[in-house]
Amino acid sequence: MKIAVLSRDANLYSTRRLVEAGITRGHQVDVIDHLKCSLEMEKENPALYYKNRYLEGYDAVIPRIGASVTFFGTAVVRQFEMMGIFTTVSSNGLSNSRDKLRSLQLLTKKGVGMPKTVFTNYSNNVEHLIDAVGGAPIVIKLLEGTQGLGVVLAESKKAAESVLEAFNGLKARVIVQEFIKESRGADIRAFVVDGKVVGAMKRQGKEGEFRSNLHRGGSAKIIELSEREEETAIRAAKALNLGIAGVDMLQSARGPLVLEVNSSPGLEGIERATHKDIAGEIIEYLQRKINE
């Protein structure tokens, strides 16, 4: 197979591992910076121009699209789809996952468990927002935040009101979620490939930190999911139409609750925690799809 990995940096761990896994299995793997692609369109002849050549002959694409370039990255993925090339993450799935509000609406529709969440358009009635998710403490998240940035824990009603009023004054769009105390600053990342959980880790926030993101100094260890947790992760990925997904969940008294579904999950943390060849699972997913 001839595979294109869409990535802005060939030296990133996830990109390097995908290239290695593809070459090991006898495939040609090219790293393409999607921001340097030009999209050409005419009747029945979509094309992509990149570094003085047309991108042709590819069997499959693995998008690694950063959140800051979602709009153009999604357009490039869509162009590959228009050219009849299989992508591990569809443009529709990418759009679904990057719009936090839409993703939560889709998860709700499919009956996936998640913390109670409220979104409003700069409401002045902040007291109702707080009460609607069960009262303080609450979690307040910027819709555009990533890797734990733009996430605030308001431990009292007064603090919650102050934070919400400040965000409203800045015209910043936020969602308000209930705080799951029993998770104790930990969450689960389940890595789903082609409707199957291929690896899972439990991430623990550092002392005094309620966010468990590895980018925020958290630690990770391998975990064996319960049947319900595994089922929830698979359903969440399917709800957003993602062939590859990192599903973040909290362990709660009422079962697993999905926080977020990532369409470009990093490989470094999950591979080091589980000692599994997750990159190889992705390449084998491509092989199955192309053979079909």
ZAMARGU-4260 file (C-alpha; in steps of 0.2 Angstrom, whole numbers, plus 5000, padded with zeros to 4 digits):
<rodrens>
0) 5000/5000/5000 | 5005/5018/4998 | 5000/5027/5014 | 4999/5046/5017 | 5001/5052/5035
5) 4995/5070/5037 | 5006/5078/5050 | 5015/5095/5052 | 5030/5087/5059 | 5038/5070/5054
10) 5048/5070/5070 | 5033/5069/5082 | 5032/5052/5091 | 5015/5047/5084 | 5020/5051/5066
15) 5037/5042/5068 | 5028/5027/5075 | 5015/5026/5061 | 5029/5027/5048 | 5039/5014/5056
20) 5024/5002/5058 | 5019/5005/5040 | 5037/5002/5033 | 5039/4986/5044 | 5024/4979/5036
25) 5030/4982/5018 | 5021/4998/5014 | 5027/5015/5007 | 5023/5029/5020 | 5024/5047/5016
30) 5022/5061/5028 | 5013/5076/5021 | 5011/5093/5029 | 4992/5096/5026 | 4994/5115/5028
35) 5006/5115/5013 | 4993/5107/5002 | 4983/5116/4988 | 4965/5110/4984 | 4960/5110/4966
40) 4942/5107/4961 | 4934/5105/4944 | 4920/5094/4937 | 4924/5076/4942 | 4942/5080/4945
45) 4947/5084/4963 | 4966/5085/4966 | 4979/5089/4979 | 4995/5099/4974 | 5009/5097/4987
50) 5027/5103/4985 | 5027/5105/4966 | 5018/5088/4963 | 5001/5081/4963 | 4997/5068/4976
55) 4992/5053/4967 | 4992/5034/4969 | 4988/5033/4987 | 4978/5019/4995 | 4975/5026/5012
60) 4977/5042/5023 | 4980/5043/5041 | 4975/5061/5047 | 4985/5068/5062 | 4976/5085/5062
65) 4980/5097/5076 | 4965/5107/5084 | 4972/5124/5079 | 4971/5119/5060 | 4955/5109/5061
70) 4946/5119/5047 | 4959/5117/5034 | 4964/5100/5039 | 4946/5094/5038 | 4946/5101/5020
75) 4961/5092/5015 | 4954/5075/5022 | 4938/5079/5013 | 4948/5081/4997 | 4956/5064/4999
80) 4938/5057/5001 | 4932/5066/4985 | 4947/5057/4976 | 4941/5040/4982 | 4955/5037/4995
85) 4951/5029/5012 | 4955/5039/5027 | 4956/5031/5045 | 4946/5047/5051 | 4933/5054/5040
90) 4931/5072/5038 | 4913/5070/5046 | 4921/5061/5061 | 4934/5075/5063 | 4921/5089/5062
95) 4911/5080/5075 | 4925/5077/5087 | 4932/5095/5086 | 4915/5103/5090 | 4914/5099/5108
100) 4895/5104/5109 | 4891/5094/5094 | 4900/5079/5100 | 4891/5080/5117 | 4874/5081/5108
105) 4878/5066/5097 | 4884/5056/5112 | 4868/5061/5121 | 4857/5055/5106 | 4866/5038/5106
110) 4863/5036/5125 | 4881/5036/5130 | 4884/5040/5148 | 4892/5057/5152 | 4893/5070/5166
115) 4878/5081/5166 | 4882/5096/5155 | 4874/5113/5151 | 4878/5125/5137 | 4871/5143/5135
120) 4874/5158/5125 | 4881/5170/5138 | 4867/5168/5150 | 4866/5181/5164 | 4857/5167/5175
125) 4873/5159/5181 | 4864/5153/5196 | 4853/5141/5186 | 4868/5135/5176 | 4876/5129/5192
130) 4861/5122/5200 | 4857/5112/5183 | 4873/5102/5185 | 4870/5098/5203 | 4878/5113/5212
135) 4896/5117/5216 | 4909/5111/5214 | 4907/5112/5195 | 4919/5110/5180 | 4919/5125/5167
140) 4927/5121/5150 | 4931/5133/5136 | 4923/5125/5120 | 4940/5128/5111 | 4951/5121/5125
145) 4963/5107/5122 | 4975/5096/5132 | 4967/5102/5149 | 4969/5121/5144 | 4954/5131/5147
150) 4947/5119/5161 | 4943/5127/5178 | 4936/5118/5194 | 4926/5130/5204 | 4924/5123/5221
155) 4911/5134/5228 | 4895/5142/5222 | 4903/5160/5224 | 4919/5155/5214 | 4908/5147/5200
160) 4898/5163/5198 | 4913/5173/5197 | 4921/5162/5184 | 4906/5161/5173 | 4903/5180/5174
165) 4921/5183/5169 | 4919/5171/5154 | 4903/5179/5149 | 4911/5196/5150 | 4925/5190/5138
170) 4911/5183/5127 | 4920/5166/5129 | 4909/5151/5125 | 4909/5138/5139 | 4901/5122/5144
175) 4897/5118/5163 | 4898/5100/5169 | 4895/5092/5185 | 4911/5087/5195 | 4913/5068/5198
180) 4921/5068/5215 | 4923/5049/5215 | 4935/5049/5200 | 4948/5057/5212 | 4957/5067/5198
185) 4959/5051/5187 | 4952/5046/5170 | 4953/5032/5158 | 4959/5034/5140 | 4953/5020/5129
190) 4961/5018/5112 | 4948/5012/5099 | 4953/5006/5082 | 4940/4999/5070 | 4927/4996/5083
195) 4938/4988/5095 | 4948/4994/5111 | 4966/4990/5107 | 4973/4998/5123 | 4968/5007/5138
200) 4977/5017/5152 | 4972/5026/5168 | 4979/5043/5170 | 4981/5051/5187 | 4983/5070/5189
205) 4998/5076/5199 | 4995/5081/5218 | 4982/5095/5219 | 4977/5094/5201 | 4960/5088/5196
210) 4965/5087/5177 | 4973/5070/5173 | 4981/5076/5156 | 4999/5069/5153 | 5003/5087/5146
215) 4998/5094/5163 | 5010/5082/5172 | 4999/5067/5175 | 5005/5049/5176 | 4998/5034/5167
220) 4997/5015/5169 | 4989/5001/5160 | 4972/4996/5165 | 4960/4982/5161 | 4943/4989/5156
225) 4927/4982/5163 | 4915/4976/5150 | 4904/4991/5152 | 4919/5003/5150 | 4924/4994/5134
230) 4907/4995/5127 | 4905/5013/5132 | 4921/5018/5123 | 4916/5008/5107 | 4899/5016/5107
235) 4906/5034/5109 | 4918/5031/5094 | 4904/5025/5084 | 4893/5039/5088 | 4905/5051/5081
240) 4909/5041/5066 | 4927/5038/5070 | 4937/5023/5065 | 4951/5029/5077 | 4947/5037/5093
245) 4954/5041/5110 | 4939/5040/5122 | 4942/5049/5139 | 4930/5042/5153 | 4928/5045/5171
250) 4924/5030/5183 | 4909/5036/5193 | 4896/5028/5205 | 4884/5026/5190 | 4896/5019/5178
255) 4908/5026/5165 | 4905/5044/5159 | 4913/5050/5143 | 4922/5067/5144 | 4929/5068/5127
260) 4932/5059/5111 | 4948/5063/5102 | 4950/5060/5084 | 4969/5062/5083 | 4974/5053/5100
265) 4993/5053/5103 | 5002/5036/5103 | 5016/5040/5115 | 5007/5039/5131 | 4996/5024/5127
270) 5011/5014/5119 | 5022/5017/5134 | 5009/5013/5147 | 5002/4997/5139 | 5018/4992/5129
275) 5007/4988/5115 | 5010/4991/5096 | 4995/5003/5094 | 5003/5010/5078 | 5004/4993/5071
280) 4985/4991/5075 | 4981/5006/5065 | 4991/5000/5050 | 4983/4983/5051 | 4966/4992/5051
285) 4971/5000/5035 | 4976/4983/5027 | 4959/4976/5031 | 4949/4990/5024 | 4959/4991/5008
290) 4958/4972/5006 | 4939/4973/5008
</rodrens>
